[in-house]
Amino acid sequence: MRYDIRHVTRFDYGAQVKFARCNLRLRPIDWPGQRVEDYALTVEPTGRTAPALAEAGLAHVTRLVVDRAVQTLTIESRARVLVDRLVPVPDASDPTLADIARMARGSGDLSPAGPANYIFPSGLIPLDRDIAAWCAPDLPPDRNALEAGIALARRIQDEFAFDATATLVDTPPHEAFRHRRGVCQDFAQIMITGLRAAGLPAAYASGYIRTLPPPGQPRLVGADATHAWVLLWCGPVRGWVGLDPTNGIWMASDHIVMAIGRDYAEIAPVDGVVLGSGAQKMDVSVDVAPLDE
């Protein structure tokens, strides 16, 4: 499946901002099962952009500097991505969770995709005894790794309610877990908490998912949003396998990976600092258009 993706972020400031420096992680990465074919970035008013190194995680980072007074800032990202990814099928030859934990601890891969980077708690995803205990029944050490992963994802999808008003971007996993409500970021963080508590390498994936309109209705342009899900390392043969606890499904041809990290803080689409005073309002519009239908 080939997709055209348009991601627009608009900042409206209560007073003029004299200076802004932002890190943009808006260009999707090349990843097994997907390839970026084209990409363009537009900033209005125009600022200076330059490539930057990702301090952590797997992401394309662009440094944006706006050094003149502005009251609005619009960042538009356009990408064309080819996704050719099959739905994983668990097999009797897959490693167990105990095998995965052992191999991850012994891995000498120090690259950003190395499994040992994703075993330990991170700033936004600390270890939590209550979440670990709730996830544990799906994660016995002798269970097939893929079967365990999808079982936990589906249990989260079954027992938690999607509620866009229940949490904020900085709500800790324990709060969403306690109320059994939240959004995709919360469900991914809860699942990662449980997996890491079991000694398993689990990463936070940020990107997009194709949304299908109700039968007989047109797709709503601009109504999509960024999405979050989980990657579980399943050994050197399988590699990283994607699991979507919001929908209880595997990462497959409907998912487009933008960036991968230990948690959201490492791979936020836009972050940075501004010099000014007054309130700030941010609006985000995302459109994921399949081209092969």
RAZI-V129486 format. One record per backbone hydrogen bond with DSSP energy under -1.0 kcal/mol. CO is the residue of the C=O (numbers start at 1). NH is the residue of the N-H. Records with the same first field share a line. If there is no record, write none. Layout:
CO=NH ; NH
This chain:
1=83
2=291
3=81
4=289
5=79
6=287
7=77
8=285
9=75
10=283
11=73
12=281
17=70
19=275
20=66
21=273
22=64
23=271
24=62
31=34
33=84
34=31
35=82
38=80
40=78
42=76
44=74
48=65
50=63
58=260
61=52
62=24
63=50
64=22
65=48
66=20
70=17
71=13
73=11
74=44
75=9
76=42
77=7
78=40
79=5
80=37 ; 38
81=3
82=35
91=94
95=145
96=100
97=101
98=102
99=103
100=104
101=105
102=106
104=107
111=114
114=117
115=118
118=202
125=122
128=132
129=133
130=134
131=135
132=136
135=138
136=139
140=143
141=98
143=97
144=148
145=149
146=150
147=151
148=152
149=153
150=154
151=155
152=156
153=157
154=158
155=159
156=160
161=182
163=166
168=171
172=175 ; 176
173=177
174=178
175=179
176=180 ; 181
180=161
182=163
183=187
184=188
185=189
186=190
187=191
188=192
189=193
190=194
191=195
192=196
193=197
194=198
195=200
196=199
201=233
203=231
204=261
205=229
206=258 ; 259
207=227
208=256
214=217
220=223
224=286
227=207
229=205
230=243
231=203
232=241
235=239
239=234
241=232
242=251
243=230
244=248 ; 249
249=244
252=255
254=210
256=208
259=206
260=58
261=204
263=266
264=267
269=25
271=23
273=21
275=18
279=14
281=12
283=10
285=8
286=224
287=6
289=4
